[in-house]
Amino acid sequence: MRAFERLSKIMEKKKIELEFTVRSSVKILYQCLSTSSGLSEWFADDVTIKKDQAKFEWDGSVEEAVVVSKKADEFIRYQMLEDEGTDYYFEFAIKIDALTGDVALIITDFVEEDEEEEQRLLWESQIGELKHILGN
């Protein structure tokens, strides 16, 4: 792919944020978002994380990512290798409502504009699985 074609494709991505209330302790939720065993339960068929390198497997297809930033019990940001050199990533952030004490999981992702609705539905399905695992 020529450079201008790659740039054109990159410019088409749109940042989306989704927020879900999750009944869980912050520590347990963070483990589900940041460890091989936690992510394998709800996010992908198999996940391997070694140092800051992650491999996600879905239906026999493997995608690799790097952990570009994290803070225990607050957030973790992954960047797929195919997005290396761009500002694109997906992030799981945990926020606690100061008034109610509710725990929210905020997902940030970048999607092709024509795939936004499909990606939102996919995240909703994945988070439904996470909530099931957590007993919500």
C-alpha positions in Angstrom: 0.0 0.0 0.0 1.4 3.4 -0.9 1.9 6.0 1.8 -0.9 8.3 0.7 -3.3 5.3 0.6 -2.3 4.3 4.1 -2.7 7.9 5.3 -6.1 8.1 3.7 -7.2 4.9 5.4 -5.8 6.1 8.7 -7.7 9.4 8.5 -11.0 7.6 8.1 -11.0 6.2 11.7 -13.2 7.7 14.2 -12.7 7.7 18.0 -15.6 6.2 20.0 -16.2 5.9 23.7 -18.6 3.6 25.4 -19.4 3.5 29.1 -20.8 0.5 31.0 -21.7 0.3 34.7 -20.1 -2.9 36.1 -20.8 -4.4 39.5 -17.3 -5.5 40.5 -14.4 -4.4 42.7 -11.9 -2.3 40.8 -9.1 -4.9 41.4 -11.1 -7.8 40.0 -12.2 -5.8 37.0 -8.7 -4.6 36.3 -7.5 -8.2 36.3 -10.2 -9.1 33.7 -8.9 -6.3 31.5 -5.1 -6.7 31.9 -4.2 -10.4 32.3 -4.1 -13.3 29.9 -6.5 -15.4 32.1 -8.9 -12.5 32.6 -9.1 -11.5 28.9 -9.4 -15.1 27.8 -12.6 -15.5 29.8 -14.5 -12.8 27.9 -12.5 -10.9 25.3 -10.9 -13.5 23.0 -10.7 -17.2 22.7 -7.1 -17.2 23.9 -4.8 -14.4 25.1 -1.1 -14.4 25.9 0.5 -11.4 27.5 4.3 -11.5 28.0 5.9 -8.3 29.3 4.0 -5.7 27.2 3.4 -7.9 24.1 -0.1 -9.3 23.7 -1.5 -12.0 21.4 -5.3 -12.2 20.9 -6.8 -15.2 19.2 -10.4 -15.3 17.8 -11.6 -18.3 15.8 -8.0 -19.3 14.9 -7.0 -15.8 13.7 -4.2 -14.2 15.8 -3.7 -10.5 16.2 -0.9 -8.9 18.1 -0.8 -5.8 20.2 1.5 -3.9 22.6 0.5 -2.4 25.9 1.4 1.2 25.3 0.3 2.6 28.6 -1.2 1.4 31.9 -1.8 2.3 35.5 -2.9 -0.5 37.8 -6.6 -0.5 38.7 -7.2 2.6 36.5 -6.6 1.9 32.8 -4.8 -0.2 30.2 -4.2 0.9 26.6 -3.4 -1.6 23.8 -2.3 -0.8 20.3 -2.7 -3.4 17.6 0.6 -3.9 15.6 -1.3 -3.0 12.4 -1.9 0.4 14.0 1.7 1.0 15.0 2.9 4.4 14.1 -0.6 5.9 14.4 -2.5 7.4 17.3 -5.0 4.4 17.2 -5.5 2.1 20.2 -8.2 0.6 22.3 -8.3 1.4 26.0 -10.1 0.1 29.1 -10.5 2.7 31.8 -12.1 2.3 35.2 -13.9 5.2 36.8 -15.6 5.4 40.2 -18.5 7.8 40.6 -17.7 10.0 43.5 -21.3 10.3 44.7 -22.7 6.7 44.2 -19.5 4.7 44.2 -20.6 3.0 41.0 -17.8 1.4 38.9 -17.8 2.3 35.3 -15.8 0.7 32.5 -15.0 3.2 29.7 -13.9 1.8 26.4 -12.1 3.9 23.9 -11.7 2.6 20.4 -11.0 3.8 16.8 -13.2 2.5 14.0 -13.8 3.0 10.3 -16.8 5.3 10.1 -18.9 2.8 8.2 -18.2 0.1 10.8 -19.1 2.2 13.9 -22.5 0.6 14.7 -21.1 -2.9 14.1 -18.2 -2.1 16.5 -20.5 -0.7 19.2 -22.7 -3.8 19.0 -19.6 -6.0 19.2 -18.4 -4.1 22.3 -21.8 -4.4 23.9 -21.8 -8.1 23.3 -18.3 -8.5 24.7 -19.1 -6.4 27.8 -22.2 -8.5 28.3 -20.0 -11.6 28.5 -17.7 -9.7 30.9 -20.6 -8.9 33.1 -21.8 -12.5 33.0 -18.3 -13.6 34.1 -18.4 -11.1 37.0 -21.9 -12.3 38.0 -23.7 -9.1 36.9 
